[in-house]
């Protein structure tokens, strides 16, 4: 149950991060990026699911990058984590 909450929270943080970037509200985006990084760390320690770990590795790359596609990638990961939570819990 804890894991489900963390995954769903991560999905929402990523969605808000993407929206902030898209709107040009970089302060908001930075805040939710920090939250996403924190949740990613929490998820890494509590999950032993291979798919989740692959997603986390890819997500970390996205969160470190500063390209034009960061908002779209964050939104995609938000959807992937949300779908995982819906399907598996």
HUUR-V475774 format. One record per residue. RES is the residue in three letters. PSI is psi in whole degrees, -180 to 180 (999 if undefined). Layout:
BEGIN
res: (RES	RES)
psi: (PSI	PSI)
END
This chain:
BEGIN
res: (UNK	UNK	UNK	UNK	UNK	UNK	UNK	UNK	UNK	UNK	UNK	UNK	UNK	UNK	UNK	UNK	UNK	UNK	UNK	UNK	UNK	UNK	UNK	UNK	UNK	UNK	UNK	UNK	UNK	UNK	UNK	UNK	UNK	UNK	UNK	UNK	UNK	UNK	UNK	UNK	UNK	UNK	UNK	UNK	UNK	UNK	UNK	UNK	UNK	UNK	UNK	UNK	UNK	UNK	UNK	UNK	UNK	UNK	UNK	UNK	UNK	UNK	UNK	UNK	UNK	UNK	UNK	UNK	UNK	UNK	UNK	UNK	UNK	UNK	UNK	UNK	UNK	UNK	UNK	UNK	UNK	UNK	UNK	UNK	UNK	UNK	UNK	UNK	UNK)
psi: (-43	-44	-40	-45	-43	-45	-45	-38	-41	-43	-43	-41	-42	-39	-44	-37	-47	-43	-43	-45	-45	-40	-14	15	81	-27	-45	-45	-44	-40	-47	-25	-43	-44	-42	-41	-42	-47	-35	-43	-44	-43	-37	-40	-28	-12	139	20	127	-42	-44	-42	-37	-43	-43	-43	-46	-40	-40	-38	-44	-44	-25	-22	166	20	-177	-24	2	-44	-45	-41	-42	-41	-40	-46	-36	-47	-42	-45	-39	-44	-39	-46	-42	-39	-33	-4	999)
END
